[in-house]
Amino acid sequence: MSLINDWRDMAYSPTANKGDLQRLWQDYFQKEKAIYAELLKNPDEGVKGTVKELAEKYDVTLMYMTGFLDGINDSLKAENDLEEMTEDSEVSLDFDNEKLFRNMVDAKADWLYELPEWDDIYSKEEREELIKDQKKSHTFVRDGRKIGRNEPCPCGSGKKYKNCHGRDL
């Protein structure tokens, strides 16, 4: 079994004790926060190494590093192949600043996108604008006015909307 499958089985187990899972995630989030704080000090560094080396560098378990790699993968300039990853696989933590920030906002991880290390990368106004844009990108805006269920169907059938195309919803 691959590292990523082991991580997912452990972290998202439907049969695990809820208290144990909660403690695991609380501990993981603290470690994750520390890793991001370290990475954001030198955002242009492009850290590389094996999974095992990075786990040792950031003082986390192999499983936590696997979870971290799973979480940051969408924000990297070049994604790592998580499915084939072993502890000796060479991985990169070379992230795109804006993509990472937006993904943190999208994940509602305020403990990450509010890290003080972001102050050296983006001004307060830039961060607020990125947050606003990211949240707005998921807002559905209807083109026209809403069709009432008892109004005539816009297809021209003469039936009420609820008895025509409104049934499909």
Sequence and secondary structure as in RCSB ss.txt:
>XXXX:A:sequence
MSLINDWRDMAYSPTANKGDLQRLWQDYFQKEKAIYAELLKNPDEGVKGTVKELAEKYDVTLMYMTGFLDGINDS
LKAENDLEEMTEDSEVSLDFDNEKLFRNMVDAKADWLYELPEWDDIYSKEEREELIKDQKKSHTFVRDGRKIGRN
EPCPCGSGKKYKNCHGRDL
>XXXX:A:secstr
  HHHHHHHHHT SSS HHHHHHHHHHHHHHHHHHHHHHHHSTTS  EEEHHHHHHHTT  HHHHHHHHHHHGGG
BSS    TT  TT EEE  B HHHHHHHHHHTT HHHHT GGGGGTS HHHHHHHHHHHHHTT    SS    TT
SB TTSSSSBGGGTGGGG 
